């Protein structure tokens, strides 16, 4: 009787576990807009939706906050192109 109960419990646990795995969806990665750069360790931490969140995390710890240059949406990222000075040489 104990063996039947044990096999039944294993079967129920296996079915419950497989049902959980079938219904689970992969987590979606989110691209955050702002990054905190820690000057002491040299690490970037891009996990902030607003500049205010980044500055609040930086407060008392040091570092700097910048926009995330690696955003997935090309229109949301930024780029810098120096202005031309003088005539273009050919």
Secondary structure as the mmCIF struct_conf table of DSSP 4:
data_model
#
loop_
_struct_conf.conf_type_id
_struct_conf.id
_struct_conf.beg_label_comp_id
_struct_conf.beg_label_asym_id
_struct_conf.beg_label_seq_id
_struct_conf.end_label_comp_id
_struct_conf.end_label_asym_id
_struct_conf.end_label_seq_id
HELX_RH_AL_P HELX_RH_AL_P1 UNK A 2 UNK A 23
HELX_LH_PP_P HELX_LH_PP_P1 UNK A 26 UNK A 29
BEND BEND1 UNK A 33 UNK A 33
STRN STRN1 UNK A 34 UNK A 38
TURN_TY1_P TURN_TY1_P1 UNK A 39 UNK A 42
STRN STRN2 UNK A 43 UNK A 48
BEND BEND2 UNK A 49 UNK A 50
HELX_RH_AL_P HELX_RH_AL_P2 UNK A 51 UNK A 58
TURN_TY1_P TURN_TY1_P2 UNK A 59 UNK A 61
STRN STRN3 UNK A 64 UNK A 67
TURN_TY1_P TURN_TY1_P3 UNK A 69 UNK A 70
BEND BEND3 UNK A 72 UNK A 73
TURN_TY1_P TURN_TY1_P4 UNK A 74 UNK A 76
BEND BEND4 UNK A 77 UNK A 77
HELX_LH_PP_P HELX_LH_PP_P2 UNK A 82 UNK A 84
BEND BEND5 UNK A 86 UNK A 86
HELX_LH_PP_P HELX_LH_PP_P3 UNK A 87 UNK A 89
#
